[in-house]
Amino acid sequence: MSAEAEYDVIVVGGGNAALCAAITARNAGRKVLLLERAPQEERGGNSVFTDGKFRAVYNGLEDIKALVPDLTQAEIDSTDFGEYTENDFFDDMARVTQMRTDPDLCEILVRNSRDALFWLKEQGIRFMANYGRQAYNVNGRFKFWGGTTLVVAAGGPGLVDGLYRRAEKIGVEIRYEAAVKEIIHDPVKGVSGVRVLMNGEMVSIRSKAVVLACGGFEANAEWRAKYLGPGWDLAKVRGTRFNTGDGLAMALAIGAQPAGHWSGCHATAWERYASDFGNLTDTIQYQRHSYTFGIVVNKNGERFLDEGADFRNYTYAKYGHEVLKQPEQVAWQIFDGKVLHLLTDEYRTRLVTKVRADTIEGLVAQLDEVNQEQLLKTIREYNAAVDTSVPFDANRLDGRAARGLAVPRSNWANPIDTPPFEAYAVTCGITFTFGGVKINTKAQVMNTDGKPIPGLFAAGEMVGGIFYHNYPGASGLTSGTVFGRLAGASAVAV
């Protein structure tokens, strides 16, 4: 590529948000270049490591049928799909972020979420109803809960590959192993391109607009310790090794305004001996999100969180932090035979740290690192506190509680008393960081004086101010699509 190359829009990044921005700009007839730092075999950013779930507004069965045309009549007859309204989404965002989500950005996210699904379908993305993860079979009937009814076929890889196919088909130019190092910027005129390292040389590429959609800083151990705090450098990274904060650093260097929860992140319970970074072969098997049906204990043999505080969609992204705070950043999830059929498939793979026994004493005896006497006491006290008069129902907040404990349990409490018993070792896996740059309602990046930086836009994890403390599960991909489309459309108007 020559130093004189020039484009209408340059998109920095290679995941869902970047691809949505690039496709939107190209669909408008503009000359678009997408620069992906990773090699082609590792393309896709964090998006490729997701389940492919989307949290989005939908108006009942008719929307589901329109988005999932191969839904069978048997599935329709045996399922309560419900609906997920704008008010539901707004309420979840406000509650989960402790009322801190930016109201303008939240409104854009929620009000455009439904249209985002139909737009993705138009780009060739295939959706399925997310049975087994967001709806359980109770007495022969499924009921969807938690607002994340649809998932992309083949998950994150299916989403990423589908969007790349679309981008290539319509003529988006794509360069892999292209590490953008600098934004070309004039304090008066604004952004006019990027400096990028590829093929062993630094090249200046000119453009009318630049969209930054290249992720947060979760893969940068130094930044994690600096911004998230002590111990975060020890966390496993669930996704790509390339999200090291480069885009944020470049934006801040030209005066972009930091925004959002820079000391906050999405982090979950993760296989204890997972690889340090995500990989496309094993990473999907490292999830440990069925804690709602068991108990979670630390090395002291004590419970330390309310496993049934809410549906896992609303707790899993913050419970990784709770595990990180435990001795040696480790915990054990313990289940009995009554609920083993409810565990997700990841618990049944070869990539698990697991013990199993026919007695609870036999199980505990295998947990050499745990205070076994205290753990047996914890289980006895927990079992005695469970209110078994309330029926168990995995498809709703059933109110089956365990009260009077140092850490009470709110829902889905079952005595740990039926063999076989299983325990799984987990640690903290960080997904993405919440801090980013401030954007306006056109996805323009704002400077520290509160004014747009001409020609610069941001989307995806680069955007600060949407998520704080926690996030409603599956809203990350939705945010990437919504703000990617917005950034692409706004970049076209430059």
N, C-alpha and C positions, 0 to 999 in steps of 0.2 A: 504494500500500500504506500503510495507516494505521500510526501509531506504536504502536497497541494490538495489532497483529497478533501472533499467538503460534502456535508450532508445537511438535510433539514433538521433531523433529530438524531442525536446519539443517546443510546440507552446504555447505562453502565450497570451490569448485573446480568444474571442468567436464570433467575428463578421465576416463579409465578408472576410477581408484580412487574418485573422487567419485561417479560414476554407479553403481558397484557398491555403495557405501555407501547411496546414496539408494534404489536399487531394493530392497536388502535390508530397509531400514527400512520402506519402503512396503509390501512384501510381507507384513510383520508387522502391517499395519493401522494404521500410524502416519501422522500428518500431517507431511509432509516438504516442506521448501523447499530447493531447490538454487540457490545464488548463483554465477553465472559472471561473472567480471570482463570477459571478452571479449565483443564483439558476437556475435550469432548466427552470422554468416558466418565467424568465426574461433574458434568454440567447439571444445572438445576438448583443450585443453592440449597437452602433448607427445605424447599418445597418437595424435592424428590424424596426426602426422608419422612414425609408426613403420611398419615393414613389416607389423605385425600378427602377428608370430611369438610363440609361447609356448613357454617351456621348462617341461615338466611331466612328471611320472611317467606312464608308460603301460605296460600289460602286454601288449605285443605286438600282433599283427594284430587280435585281437578288439576291443581298445579303439579302434584306428584305424578299423575298419569301423563301430563304433558312433558314432564322432564324425564320420565322413565317409561318410554312407550312400550317396552317389553315386559312391563309388570303383568303378572298373570292374574286371571280372575280368582284363582285359589288364594293368592296372596292378598288380593283386595278384600275377599270375603272374610279372611281370618285376621285382619289387621285394623287397628284403630290408628290412623295416621295423624289424627287431630289437626291442628294448625299452629302456626307460630306467627303471631301478629307483630306489627311494628311496636306496639306497646310492650309486648313480651320482651322483645329484643332491647328496647330502651331500658326497661326495668332491670334486666339482667346486667346490662352494661353499668348502670348506675350502682346497683347493689354490689357487684363483684369488684368494681374499681373504687369502692368506698366514696362514691359521688364525685370522683376527681376527673373522670373522662372529660376531655374538651367537648363542650356541648355542640359546637359547630361541626367538628370532625365526626363526632358520634352520630349526628343527624345524617351526614353524608353516608356514613357506613351503613346505618340501618335502612335508610330510605332507598338506597341503591342496591341492597343485598339481593332482593328477589330478581331484579333485572339482570344482575351479574350472572346468576345461574343460567338464565335463558340465553344470555350473550355467549357464555362458555359453550353451551350446547350448540349454538350456531357456528362456533369455531371448530366443532367436531369432537367436543368432550362428551363422553358417555357417562351418565349417572346411574347409580343403583340405589335401592332402598337399603339402609344400613342395618340389616337384621343381625342379631347376635351381639351387637355392641351397643346399639341405642334402642333396642327392643328385645325383651325376653319372652319366651313362650311360657305363659302362665295359664294353665287349664285350657290349652289349645288355642289361645288367642294372644296376639302380639299387640302391645301398645307402645308407641314411640314416645320418648321422653327427652327432655333436655335441649330441644331446638335444633338438633343436628341429624335430621332424618336422612339426608342424602350424602352419598360418598361417590367419588369418582371410581369408575371401574379401573382395576389395577392400581388403585391408590395414588400416592404421590408420583411414582414413576409414570403412571398412566396419564396423569395431568401434565407433567412436564413434557413427555414425549409427544402428546397430542398438541400442545401449544407450539412446540418446535416444528412439528410437521406443518401446522398452519402458517407459522411465520415464514418458513422456507418456501411454501407453496405460493405465497403472495409477494415474495420478493424482498423480505427483510434480509439485509446482509449481516452475517454472523461471523465473528472472529473469536476463536478459542485461544486460551493461553495468552490473553490480552489484558495485562495488568495496568489499569489506569492509575497514574501516579500524581497527576496534577490537573486541576481545572484551569483552563486558560481564561483569565478574568481581568477586566478593566474596571476600576472602581466607579467609573462613570457609565460606561457602555454596558457593563455586565459581562456575562459568560459568552464565549465565542468558540468553545471547543474543549478538547482535552489533550493531555500529553500521556501517551500510552507506551508501555514496554511490550514489544512483541517481536518475535523472530530475532531476538538478540539485539534490538536497537530501539532507541526512543524515537517516537514519531509524534508529530503534532497533527491532529485531525480537527478540522474546522467544522462548525455546525452553527445553525441558528439557535438551537436549544439543546440542553443536556438534561436528561432524566437520570437521577441517582436512585437506583433500586438494587443496591449491592449489599444489603444486610446490615446487622448490628455488629457488636464486638464480642459475641459469646465465645468465639474461638481464640480469643486473645487473653491468655492467662494473666498477663500483667494488667491489662485494662480491667479484667474481672476483679482482681484484688484491689485495684485502685478505686473503682466506682461501686462495685457491689459489696466489697468489704472483705475482712479476713476470712480465709477458708475457701472462698470461691475459686481460687486458683486450683483447688483440688477437685473440683467438680468434673464429671465426665461431660463431654460435648456430644449431644445427641445427633447433631447435623454436620454440615459441611465444615471442613477445616479452613475454608477460605474466607469466612466471615470474621475478619480481624479488625474491623473498624476503619478500614482505609477510606471508604466513602465519607464517613463522618469526619475523619481527620481532614480530608480535602475540603469539605464544606466549611468546617470551622475555620480553616486557614484563610478563607476568603471572606470571613465575617458572618457566616451563618449563625443564627441564634439557636443555642441548645434549648431543648424543650422536653418535657415529660419526666418520667421516673427513672433517672439515671442510676439509681441504686436498686432498681427493681428488674425482675426478669421472670420469664416462664421457665419453671424447673420442676421435674417430676421424679417419682420413684423409678429407678433404673437398675438393670442388672448390675450386681456388685462388681463383677469382673468383666464388664463390657470394655470394648476398645476405647481408647481415649477420645477418638473422633468417630463420627458416623462413617459407615461404609455400606455400599448398596447390597452386600451379600447378607450381612448379619443384623444390621441395626434394627430392623423392624421386629426382630425377635427379642429385643432387650426390654420392651415395655412391660411394666408391672402395674397395671391400672385396676386390678380387681380387688384392691384393698377394702372396698366398701363391704365385702362379704366376709371378711375375717377380722383379725386384730393385728396391729403393728406394734412391735416392741423393740427396744434398744438393747444394747449390751448389758445394761443393768437389769434387764428382765422386766422393764416397766413400759406400759403404754404411754404415749406422749402426744397423741392427737385423737380427734374425734373422727373415726373412720367413716361414720355415717352422717356427717354434718350436712351433706347435700349430695345430689347426684355427682358422680365423679367428674362430669363436665365442668363443674363449678369449684372443684377443690384440687384436682390433680396437678394443676399448673402452679400451685403454691406449696403443695406438700413435699416437693423435692427439697425446698428450703428447710422444712422441718427435719427431714432426714439428715441434711448437711450439718445441722446443729447438734446432732447426737454424737456420742463418743466414737471416734474413728470414722465418722461419716457413714455409719452403717446401721441398718435395721433389718428386722425379719418380719415378713408377712406370714401369718399362721392361719390355716384354714382346716376345717374338718370335713368329713365325708358328705355332709348335707349340702354343701355348696360347691363342691369341686366341679360339678357340671356347669357352673356359672362362670368359671374362670375363662378368660380369653385364650385364644390359641397359643399366644406367646409363652404361656406357662407350660406348654406341652412339647416344647422344642428341646433340642439337645443343648442349647446355649442358656442353661439355667444353673444357678447354684441352689440346690434343693436337697432337703432331707424328707424322709417319709417313714412312718411307723404305724403300727396297729394300736399302740397305746400312747396317751399323751406323755407318760413318763419316758417311754422309749424315744419319742420325738425329742423331748427336751434334753435327754441324755446325749444326743448327737450334736447339740449346739454347744460345743466346748467353750466358745468365747463368751457365752452368755452366762449371767448369774442364774444358775439353774434353780436354786431354791426360791429366789425372788420371782422367777418366771412362773413356777408352779403356783405360787401364792397369787400372782397376778391373774392367772387363768381361773383359779378357784373363786376369787372375789368377783371377777367379771361374770363368770357363769351364774353366780348367785344373784347378781344384780339385773340380769336380763328379764324383762317383763314378757314372759311367754304367753300371757293372756291376749296379747295383740298379735293378729295374724301377720306372717311374713309375706311381703309382696315386693319383688325386685323391680317392678315397673312403676312404682310410685314411692313418694316419701311416706313410708308406712307407719312411722311413729313407734315402731318396735324398738324400745330404748333400753339402755342400761344406766340407771341413775345411782346416785350416792357414791360414786367413785371419784378419785382424784381428778380423772379425766372422764367425764360422762360421755355416753354414746347416745346419739339422737335417733338413728334409724337403722333398720336391717340388722339388729342385734340378734345373734344366735349363740347359745351356749356352745363352747368348744368341747364337744362330748361324744361325737360319733365318728368311729374309725371309717376309713384310714385318715390319718392326720398328715398334713404337709406344711412345710415351712420354706420360704424363699428369701434369700439374702438380697437386699437392695441397697443402693447408694443414691446419690443425687445426679441427675442428668439435666444439664441446662439446654434449653431449646433456643430461646432468643431473648435479647435484652429489650427493655422497654424505653430506654432513653434514646432520643434522636434529635432531629432538627425540627424547628417550627415551620409549618406550612400554613398557607391561608386556604380558603375554600376553593381555590383554583389549583391547588397543589404546588404553588410557587413557594420556593424556599425564602424565608424571611431573614433579614439581617438583624444585627443587634440593635439597630435603630427602629426596628419594627416595620421596615419597608421591604418589598420584594426585591430579590436579587434578579435583575433582568436575565432571562434565558435559562434559569436554573429551577428544576422541579424535583420532587422526591416522592417516593412511594414505598410501600412495604415496611420492613423493619427499620428503614431509615427515618420514618416519621415518628416524632415524639408527641406525647399528649393523648394518645388513645387509650392505652392500657396502663393501669397503676396497680401495684400490689399483686394482682391476679388477673385472670382474663376468662371470659366465657369460652369454653372449649370449642375449637374449630372456627373461631372468628378470625384467626390469623390469615388463613387462606382467603377468606372473604375480604378482609381488609386489603390484602395484596391485590386482589382482582379489582375491587372498587377504586382504590386510589391509583393503581396502575393505569386503569382506563382513564381516570380523571387527568392524571399527569400527561398521558399520551395525547389526549384531546386538547389540553391546554398548551402543550408544546407545539402543536400544529398551528395554533393561533398566533404564534410569535412572528 
